Structures are given as structure tokens and as C-alpha cells.
Amino acid sequence: MPTETDQKLLADALHRAFLVNIIAEAESHLEDEGFDSELEDNDMDSSSASSSDSSHESSLDEEMPSTSEAILNAIAELYSQ
């Protein structure tokens, strides 16, 4: 049975970490946006939702890269070697 190289093992670990972080970030984003409360409260005004989206987008421009972005950069660096 062939053994896997260190690079392959590292790439597999990074891929798994990426998937876990994408799920965690998506869940966090849904909580931040009040997704659960929106399901319970169908009376939410669409104009207030769009204004909160634009303020959230502007704050994203100022943030550091997410963990998943850092993992993708590490994967790219790994494959470029």
C-alpha cells in the first residue's frame, strides 16, 4: 500500500480545516444576521434588512482575512512549492 507524502497529508488536513471553518463562519454569519429570529418573526421590514446589509458590507472591508481565507492561502502556498 503506497504511503502518502507529508505534503499530501498537510493538504488533506488543510482541506478538512477549511471545510470546518466555512461551516462555522456560515453559522456565525446567520446568527449575526438574526436568521433564527427572522424565521420566527415574519413581520420584518425589507427596507431595514437592506440597510443593515449595507452597513455589514462596509465593516467587512475593514476586517482582517477570515480563518478560511488564511487556510486557502496556506493551501495555495503549499501547492505552489
N, C-alpha and C positions, 0 to 999 in steps of 0.2 A: 504494500500500500504506500503510495507516494506521500511524503511529508510536505506540509505547507511551509512556505518561506516566512520569515519574520515579517516581510512587507505585506504578504497576503493576510497574515494573522492580524496585523495592525490595521489594515484596510477594513477587514471584517468587523473589528471592534469599533472602528470609527463609524462605519455604516450603521451598526446597531445603536451606537450612542446618538447619531444623527436622528434616527427614527424616533427614539425615546424622547429626545428634546423637541422635535417637531410636534409630537403629541402633547407634551407638557406645555409648550408655548401656545398651541391652539386652545387648549383647555383654559389657560390663563387669560388669553385674549377674550374668550367667550365670557368668562367671569367678569373681566374688566368692563366689557360692553353691556353687562347685565342681561345676558342671553336668557338665563333662568327666569329672571323677573319678567322679561318680555313675554315669555310663554304664559306666565300666569296672569299678566296684565295686558289684555289686548287693546286697551284704550290709549296706548302710547301714540303721541302725535308724531307724524313722519317728519315734520319740519324740525322738531327738536332733535330727532335722531340724526338728521343730516348735519345739523350744526355741531353736534358732538363728534361726528365722524371727522369733520374738517379740523377741529381742534386737536383730535387724536393724531391725525396725519402730520400736522406740523410738529408735534412733540416727537414723532418718530424720526424726523430728520436730524434731531439733535442727539439722539441716543447712540450709545456705542453698539457695535455689531452684536447680534444675539449669539447665544451659545451655538445654535445650529449653523449660523454663518461662519463662526470660528471653526467649527468641525469641518464644514465644507472647504474652508481654506486649507485646513490641515490635510484633508484628502487630496486636494489639488496639488499641494506641495509634495505629498507622498508619491503621487503618480508622475510628477514632473521630474523626479530624480531617476 
